[in-house]
Amino acid sequence: VMTIKEQLAEDLKVAMRAKDAVRLDAIRSVRAAITLREVDGQKDLNDGDVVEVIRVLRKQRIESIELFQAGGRADLVERETREKELLEAYLPQAPTRESIEQTVAQIITELGATSVKDMGRVMQTSKERLAGADGKQLSEVVRALLAR
């Protein structure tokens, strides 16, 4: 089984042969971010660390897409959307909304959380258990379930 870093190196070669500029840029940005983190932390990143790096890059793409949509730049929206999708291919499958709701409800019961004041505690535990979940969606679910 290949590590994500090994997969990125292989995919880079494929993208170069295919002359796929967008894919090349996406892969290069991931590899550069990984190298930066490794140099800063003075250690090799494992797959879990690499997933974190990719999540940050994905979030940046989402923010760029929103800005470009607001600015009416359809060409850039298309490019950033493709990069976001390419990055997502390296991420573990995110849990469904249904499973997020079930897990959060369970956590609320376990922690004895009763109001939105408990949001921080519930969010912290939820993030640990639902690693691949979208943070924005997670906080929406937590808030909605605590408001009941």
N, CA, C and O of each residue as an XYZ file, in Angstrom:
592
protein
N       0.848     -1.199      0.000
C       0.000      0.000      0.000
C       0.886      1.253      0.000
O       1.795      1.389      0.819
N       0.601      2.145     -0.922
C       1.380      3.379     -1.041
C       0.943      4.411     -0.011
O      -0.231      4.487      0.351
N       1.899      5.203      0.453
C       1.540      6.336      1.301
C       0.980      7.425      0.380
O       1.124      7.350     -0.840
N       0.346      8.430      0.972
C      -0.190      9.520      0.152
C       0.956     10.245     -0.567
O       0.815     10.648     -1.721
N       2.091     10.405      0.125
C       3.239     11.081     -0.509
C       3.725     10.306     -1.734
O       4.040     10.907     -2.761
N       3.787      8.969     -1.631
C       4.200      8.145     -2.773
C       3.175      8.254     -3.909
O       3.535      8.319     -5.084
N       1.897      8.271     -3.533
C       0.819      8.407     -4.525
C       0.937      9.746     -5.258
O       0.763      9.817     -6.474
N       1.236     10.805     -4.498
C       1.407     12.132     -5.109
C       2.566     12.130     -6.111
O       2.455     12.716     -7.188
N       3.670     11.477     -5.764
C       4.830     11.408     -6.659
C       4.457     10.676     -7.954
O       4.835     11.101     -9.046
N       3.710      9.568     -7.819
C       3.268      8.812     -9.003
C       2.329      9.651     -9.859
O       2.475      9.721    -11.079
N       1.353     10.294     -9.196
C       0.360     11.100     -9.919
C       1.007     12.292    -10.618
O       0.548     12.732    -11.672
N       2.086     12.812    -10.012
C       2.808     13.929    -10.626
C       3.381     13.486    -11.981
O       3.277     14.212    -12.970
N       3.989     12.287    -12.017
C       4.558     11.761    -13.259
C       3.475     11.586    -14.328
O       3.669     11.930    -15.494
N       2.330     11.042    -13.899
C       1.218     10.821    -14.831
C       0.725     12.161    -15.387
O       0.484     12.290    -16.587
N       0.579     13.149    -14.509
C       0.100     14.474    -14.926
C       1.090     15.147    -15.880
O       0.691     15.843    -16.813
N       2.395     14.929    -15.631
C       3.417     15.513    -16.525
C       3.320     14.896    -17.919
O       3.368     15.595    -18.932
N       3.183     13.565    -17.945
C       3.063     12.884    -19.247
C       1.804     13.330    -19.977
O       1.802     13.466    -21.200
N       0.733     13.555    -19.219
C      -0.541     13.948    -19.821
C      -0.589     15.451    -20.117
O      -1.544     15.935    -20.724
N       0.443     16.185    -19.689
C       0.487     17.654    -19.831
C      -0.787     18.294    -19.250
O      -1.383     19.191    -19.846
N      -1.178     17.803    -18.071
C      -2.382     18.287    -17.386
C      -1.974     19.385    -16.392
O      -1.624     19.103    -15.245
N      -2.028     20.633    -16.855
C      -1.518     21.772    -16.074
C      -2.224     21.956    -14.729
O      -1.576     22.218    -13.716
N      -3.537     21.819    -14.721
C      -4.282     22.037    -13.472
C      -3.914     20.964    -12.445
O      -3.673     21.265    -11.276
N      -3.874     19.720    -12.893
C      -3.503     18.627    -11.990
C      -2.067     18.801    -11.492
O      -1.780     18.578    -10.316
N      -1.173     19.199    -12.390
C       0.219     19.450    -12.003
C       0.287     20.516    -10.907
O       0.982     20.342     -9.906
N      -0.433     21.608    -11.102
C      -0.433     22.695    -10.108
C      -0.971     22.212     -8.769
O      -0.411     22.528     -7.719
N      -2.054     21.449     -8.808
C      -2.664     20.963     -7.561
C      -1.686     20.051     -6.814
O      -1.490     20.198     -5.607
N      -1.082     19.121     -7.532
C      -0.152     18.172     -6.901
C       1.088     18.903     -6.390
O       1.566     18.632     -5.288
N       1.606     19.831     -7.198
C       2.789     20.583     -6.769
C       2.500     21.405     -5.519
O       3.351     21.508     -4.635
N       1.312     21.988     -5.439
C       0.982     22.798     -4.256
C       0.922     21.923     -3.006
O       1.344     22.346     -1.930
N       0.397     20.702     -3.146
C       0.347     19.772     -2.011
C       1.767     19.385     -1.608
O       2.115     19.425     -0.428
N       2.579     19.014     -2.584
C       3.945     18.577     -2.270
C       4.762     19.706     -1.646
O       5.558     19.466     -0.739
N       4.571     20.934     -2.126
C       5.295     22.080     -1.564
C       4.861     22.326     -0.119
O       5.691     22.599      0.748
N       3.556     22.226      0.133
C       3.035     22.440      1.489
C       3.538     21.363      2.446
O       3.838     21.647      3.605
N       3.629     20.130      1.958
C       4.140     19.025      2.778
C       5.605     19.280      3.123
O       6.006     19.166      4.282
N       6.399     19.623      2.114
C       7.822     19.880      2.326
C       8.014     21.007      3.336
O       8.863     20.916      4.223
N       7.228     22.060      3.200
C       7.300     23.190      4.122
C       7.041     22.749      5.559
O       7.781     23.112      6.473
N       5.980     21.961      5.747
C       5.651     21.462      7.091
C       6.751     20.557      7.634
O       7.073     20.601      8.821
N       7.323     19.737      6.755
C       8.383     18.822      7.191
C       9.627     19.591      7.616
O      10.258     19.243      8.614
N       9.985     20.632      6.868
C      11.155     21.437      7.192
C      10.910     22.198      8.496
O      11.773     22.233      9.374
N       9.719     22.812      8.615
C       9.371     23.551      9.840
C       9.387     22.647     11.066
O       9.944     23.000     12.104
N       8.767     21.475     10.933
C       8.657     20.564     12.074
C       9.850     19.643     12.224
O       9.961     18.918     13.213
N      10.752     19.669     11.237
C      11.940     18.823     11.211
C      11.605     17.339     11.389
O      12.306     16.608     12.088
N      10.514     16.913     10.737
C      10.180     15.489     10.759
C       9.366     15.152      9.516
O       8.723     16.019      8.924
N       9.405     13.875      9.128
C       8.599     13.418      7.998
C       7.142     13.378      8.419
O       6.820     12.991      9.543
N       6.259     13.782      7.506
C       4.830     13.734      7.802
C       4.284     12.346      7.480
O       4.640     11.751      6.463
N       3.415     11.834      8.356
C       2.729     10.572      8.063
C       1.437     10.890      7.294
O       1.121     12.058      7.066
N       0.700      9.862      6.900
C      -0.522     10.088      6.123
C      -1.519     10.988      6.851
O      -2.183     11.810      6.220
N      -1.628     10.839      8.174
C      -2.550     11.679      8.941
C      -2.186     13.152      8.834
O      -3.059     14.004      8.673
N      -0.882     13.451      8.925
C      -0.403     14.835      8.799
C      -0.654     15.355      7.387
O      -1.069     16.498      7.198
N      -0.395     14.493      6.397
C      -0.573     14.881      5.003
C      -2.047     15.211      4.734
O      -2.352     16.170      4.025
N      -2.946     14.422      5.295
C      -4.382     14.679      5.134
C      -4.728     16.062      5.688
O      -5.511     16.795      5.085
N      -4.140     16.422      6.843
C      -4.364     17.754      7.421
C      -3.915     18.848      6.462
O      -4.627     19.831      6.256
N      -2.726     18.673      5.874
C      -2.197     19.649      4.916
C      -3.163     19.791      3.735
O      -3.475     20.903      3.309
N      -3.627     18.659      3.217
C      -4.529     18.674      2.060
C      -5.860     19.340      2.426
O      -6.437     20.060      1.611
N      -6.347     19.103      3.646
C      -7.595     19.753      4.090
C      -7.462     21.270      4.091
O      -8.376     21.983      3.677
N      -6.313     21.757      4.561
C      -6.076     23.204      4.593
C      -6.086     23.755      3.164
O      -6.703     24.787      2.899
N      -5.402     23.068      2.247
C      -5.349     23.506      0.853
C      -6.736     23.475      0.220
O      -7.090     24.364     -0.555
N      -7.523     22.446      0.552
C      -8.886     22.331      0.037
C      -9.730     23.501      0.516
O     -10.503     24.080     -0.247
N      -9.569     23.843      1.800
C     -10.327     24.959      2.368
C      -9.957     26.268      1.663
O     -10.819     27.110      1.411
N      -8.678     26.431      1.351
C      -8.238     27.628      0.614
C      -8.917     27.693     -0.753
O      -9.325     28.765     -1.201
N      -9.035     26.537     -1.412
C      -9.692     26.508     -2.731
C     -11.157     26.928     -2.594
O     -11.665     27.697     -3.409
N     -11.833     26.420     -1.558
C     -13.246     26.753     -1.354
C     -13.405     28.260     -1.155
O     -14.321     28.872     -1.704
N     -12.498     28.858     -0.359
C     -12.556     30.304     -0.134
C     -12.305     31.066     -1.435
O     -12.970     32.064     -1.710
N     -11.339     30.592     -2.239
C     -11.049     31.234     -3.525
C     -12.257     31.149     -4.452
O     -12.598     32.121     -5.125
N     -12.899     29.990     -4.484
C     -14.070     29.798     -5.346
C     -15.145     30.825     -4.996
O     -15.733     31.450     -5.879
N     -15.394     30.991     -3.688
C     -16.411     31.967     -3.256
C     -16.038     33.378     -3.703
O     -16.892     34.125     -4.180
N     -14.761     33.746     -3.551
C     -14.305     35.083     -3.961
C     -14.432     35.270     -5.474
O     -14.904     36.309     -5.936
N     -14.008     34.258     -6.250
C     -14.074     34.372     -7.696
C     -15.520     34.406     -8.190
O     -15.829     35.089     -9.166
N     -16.420     33.656     -7.502
C     -17.835     33.701     -7.884
C     -18.370     35.109     -7.669
O     -19.075     35.654     -8.519
N     -18.029     35.688     -6.532
C     -18.473     37.048     -6.219
C     -17.925     38.043     -7.236
O     -18.578     39.030     -7.574
N     -16.708     37.764     -7.721
C     -16.083     38.657     -8.691
C     -16.451     38.351    -10.137
O     -15.981     39.021    -11.056
N     -17.292     37.340    -10.338
C     -17.745     37.003    -11.686
C     -16.656     36.403    -12.571
O     -16.690     36.565    -13.791
N     -15.689     35.710    -11.962
C     -14.601     35.113    -12.740
C     -14.842     33.616    -12.934
O     -14.224     32.789    -12.264
N     -15.739     33.278    -13.850
C     -16.118     31.881    -14.077
C     -14.918     31.003    -14.446
O     -14.860     29.838    -14.055
N     -13.966     31.559    -15.195
C     -12.772     30.801    -15.610
C     -11.977     30.335    -14.388
O     -11.543     29.185    -14.316
N     -11.792     31.255    -13.423
C     -11.036     30.915    -12.227
C     -11.836     30.009    -11.297
O     -11.267     29.152    -10.621
N     -13.156     30.197    -11.263
C     -14.015     29.318    -10.454
C     -13.851     27.887    -10.943
O     -13.718     26.957    -10.147
N     -13.863     27.722    -12.267
C     -13.743     26.387    -12.870
C     -12.407     25.739    -12.507
O     -12.364     24.564    -12.143
N     -11.319     26.503    -12.606
C      -9.990     25.977    -12.302
C      -9.871     25.583    -10.827
O      -9.388     24.497    -10.506
N     -10.313     26.470     -9.938
C     -10.218     26.205     -8.499
C     -11.104     25.017     -8.106
O     -10.735     24.226     -7.238
N     -12.258     24.895     -8.739
C     -13.174     23.787     -8.464
C     -12.510     22.474     -8.854
O     -12.596     21.488     -8.122
N     -11.846     22.459    -10.009
C     -11.154     21.251    -10.454
C     -10.020     20.906     -9.479
O      -9.837     19.741     -9.125
N      -9.256     21.929     -9.045
C      -8.179     21.678     -8.084
C      -8.740     21.118     -6.781
O      -8.174     20.193     -6.199
N      -9.861     21.688     -6.329
C     -10.500     21.216     -5.091
C     -10.873     19.738     -5.230
O     -10.638     18.948     -4.315
N     -11.447     19.368     -6.362
C     -11.838     17.970     -6.596
C     -10.614     17.060     -6.646
O     -10.653     15.940     -6.135
N      -9.535     17.529     -7.253
C      -8.303     16.742     -7.313
C      -7.752     16.522     -5.899
O      -7.285     15.429     -5.578
N      -7.806     17.553     -5.063
C      -7.330     17.432     -3.678
C      -8.198     16.446     -2.899
O      -7.695     15.643     -2.113
N      -9.514     16.522     -3.131
C     -10.451     15.659     -2.394
C     -10.202     14.183     -2.667
O     -10.523     13.332     -1.837
N      -9.634     13.879     -3.819
C      -9.342     12.483     -4.165
C      -8.336     11.866     -3.185
O      -8.291     10.646     -3.030
N      -7.529     12.707     -2.523
C      -6.529     12.205     -1.573
C      -7.062     12.149     -0.143
O      -6.389     11.642      0.755
N      -8.260     12.665      0.066
C      -8.815     12.707      1.425
C      -9.677     11.483      1.694
O     -10.287     10.934      0.777
N      -9.727     11.049      2.966
C     -10.635      9.949      3.298
C     -12.080     10.392      3.052
O     -12.396     11.580      3.121
N     -12.941      9.430      2.765
C     -14.344      9.739      2.485
C     -14.981     10.413      3.698
O     -14.903      9.905      4.816
N     -15.610     11.560      3.463
C     -16.264     12.282      4.562
C     -17.533     11.536      4.989
O     -18.213     10.935      4.157
N     -17.850     11.576      6.293
C     -19.079     10.921      6.750
C     -20.324     11.637      6.212
O     -20.290     12.832      5.919
N     -21.411     10.889      6.088
C     -22.659     11.476      5.593
C     -23.275     12.353      6.679
O     -22.931     12.232      7.855
N     -24.188     13.236      6.279
C     -24.852     14.113      7.252
C     -25.575     13.269      8.298
O     -25.574     13.588      9.487
N     -26.188     12.192      7.828
C     -26.928     11.300      8.732
C     -26.013     10.724      9.815
O     -26.366     10.723     10.994
N     -24.836     10.235      9.412
C     -23.937      9.660     10.405
C     -23.352     10.739     11.321
O     -23.068     10.481     12.490
N     -23.173     11.949     10.780
C     -22.711     13.070     11.609
C     -23.746     13.352     12.692
O     -23.404     13.510     13.864
N     -25.021     13.414     12.290
C     -26.096     13.703     13.247
C     -26.183     12.631     14.331
O     -26.349     12.946     15.509
N     -26.072     11.370     13.932
C     -26.133     10.271     14.904
C     -24.975     10.357     15.900
O     -25.175     10.229     17.108
N     -23.769     10.575     15.386
C     -22.584     10.641     16.254
C     -22.664     11.825     17.201
O     -22.379     11.692     18.391
N     -23.053     12.991     16.674
C     -23.149     14.196     17.508
C     -24.206     14.005     18.595
O     -23.993     14.404     19.740
N     -25.340     13.399     18.246
C     -26.398     13.153     19.233
C     -25.870     12.260     20.358
O     -26.163     12.483     21.533
N     -25.098     11.259     19.985
C     -24.484     10.337     20.943
C     -23.510     11.088     21.858
O     -23.506     10.879     23.071
N     -22.690     11.957     21.273
C     -21.707     12.736     22.036
C     -22.411     13.675     23.020
O     -21.993     13.812     24.170
N     -23.479     14.314     22.554
C     -24.241     15.228     23.420
C     -24.748     14.470     24.643
O     -24.667     14.968     25.766
N     -25.274     13.256     24.421
C     -25.757     12.424     25.523
C     -24.616     12.053     26.464
O     -24.737     12.186     27.682
N     -23.500     11.583     25.888
C     -22.342     11.180     26.694
C     -21.815     12.316     27.564
O     -21.491     12.113     28.734
N     -21.733     13.505     26.989
C     -21.171     14.653     27.712
C     -22.200     15.329     28.619
O     -21.857     16.187     29.433
N     -23.467     14.931     28.467
C     -24.526     15.567     29.242
C     -24.705     17.024     28.847
O     -25.090     17.856     29.669
N     -24.423     17.329     27.586
C     -24.546     18.705     27.092
C     -26.025     19.076     26.985
O     -26.844     18.283     26.521
N     -26.351     20.288     27.419
C     -27.764     20.680     27.451
C     -28.079     21.957     26.675
O     -29.235     22.196     26.328
N     -27.063     22.781     26.399
C     -27.353     24.032     25.692
C     -26.188     24.422     24.793
O     -25.148     23.763     24.766
N     -26.392     25.514     24.057
C     -25.369     26.009     23.144
C     -24.088     26.389     23.903
O     -23.017     26.491     23.304
N     -24.201     26.595     25.213
C     -23.010     26.890     26.027
C     -22.019     25.715     25.984
O     -20.820     25.903     26.191
N     -22.522     24.516     25.718
C     -21.678     23.313     25.668
C     -21.071     23.084     24.274
O     -20.396     22.081     24.042
N     -21.315     24.010     23.365
C     -20.885     23.865     21.973
C     -19.398     23.503     21.849
O     -19.052     22.594     21.094
N     -18.526     24.190     22.568
C     -17.083     23.958     22.468
C     -16.694     22.525     22.779
O     -15.957     21.887     22.028
N     -17.209     22.027     23.913
C     -16.895     20.648     24.328
C     -17.395     19.651     23.307
O     -16.687     18.712     22.942
N     -18.624     19.857     22.846
C     -19.232     18.927     21.884
C     -18.465     18.970     20.560
O     -18.210     17.929     19.955
N     -18.098     20.170     20.113
C     -17.358     20.311     18.849
C     -16.003     19.598     18.938
O     -15.596     18.912     18.000
N     -15.321     19.760     20.046
C     -13.992     19.165     20.198
C     -14.065     17.643     20.072
O     -13.296     17.037     19.326
N     -14.989     17.039     20.803
C     -15.143     15.580     20.752
C     -15.618     15.142     19.357
O     -15.168     14.123     18.834
N     -16.529     15.920     18.766
C     -17.056     15.583     17.442
C     -15.951     15.594     16.389
O     -15.905     14.720     15.523
N     -15.065     16.579     16.464
C     -13.964     16.669     15.495
C     -13.044     15.458     15.611
O     -12.551     14.945     14.607
N     -12.817     15.006     16.845
C     -11.955     13.841     17.050
C     -12.575     12.587     16.444
O     -11.891     11.791     15.801
N     -13.887     12.421     16.659
C     -14.542     11.191     16.191
C     -14.913     11.208     14.725
O     -14.975     10.159     14.084
N     -15.159     12.387     14.191
C     -15.592     12.504     12.794
C     -14.502     13.205     11.986
O     -14.706     14.295     11.450
N     -13.346     12.558     11.911
C     -12.159     13.176     11.318
C     -12.373     13.762      9.923
O     -11.888     14.856      9.637
N     -13.083     13.060      9.062
C     -13.219     13.552      7.688
C     -14.332     14.561      7.473
O     -14.522     15.043      6.357
N     -15.077     14.890      8.533
C     -16.259     15.752      8.384
C     -15.887     17.200      8.089
O     -14.855     17.700      8.536
N     -16.748     17.856      7.329
C     -16.602     19.274      7.022
C     -16.906     20.074      8.288
O     -17.972     19.914      8.881
N     -15.980     20.929      8.701
C     -16.115     21.691      9.952
C     -17.360     22.548     10.017
O     -18.011     22.634     11.058
N     -17.693     23.186      8.893
C     -18.862     24.068      8.840
C     -20.143     23.252      9.054
O     -21.017     23.639      9.829
N     -20.234     22.132      8.360
C     -21.402     21.260      8.480
C     -21.491     20.708      9.901
O     -22.579     20.618     10.470
N     -20.362     20.343     10.461
C     -20.311     19.800     11.809
C     -20.854     20.811     12.817
O     -21.669     20.464     13.672
N     -20.398     22.063     12.714
C     -20.869     23.062     13.680
C     -22.355     23.352     13.501
O     -23.047     23.638     14.478
N     -22.859     23.283     12.260
C     -24.303     23.467     12.020
C     -25.095     22.387     12.745
O     -26.088     22.680     13.412
N     -24.656     21.139     12.613
C     -25.333     20.008     13.236
C     -25.291     20.139     14.751
O     -26.312     19.980     15.419
N     -24.107     20.431     15.297
C     -23.959     20.568     16.749
C     -24.886     21.664     17.264
O     -25.605     21.469     18.244
N     -24.866     22.815     16.599
C     -25.705     23.939     17.033
C     -27.187     23.556     16.994
O     -27.935     23.832     17.932
N     -27.600     22.916     15.892
C     -29.010     22.544     15.727
C     -29.446     21.556     16.795
O     -30.532     21.690     17.360
N     -28.598     20.556     17.077
C     -28.966     19.536     18.059
C     -28.947     20.095     19.493
O     -29.744     19.672     20.330
N     -28.059     21.023     19.769
C     -28.010     21.620     21.118
C     -29.170     22.590     21.341
O     -29.578     22.826     22.478
N     -29.693     23.146     20.261
C     -30.780     24.126     20.379
C     -32.138     23.462     20.648
O     -33.109     24.142     20.979
N     -32.199     22.137     20.503
C     -33.472     21.436     20.677
C     -33.995     21.527     22.101
O     -35.058     20.986     22.405
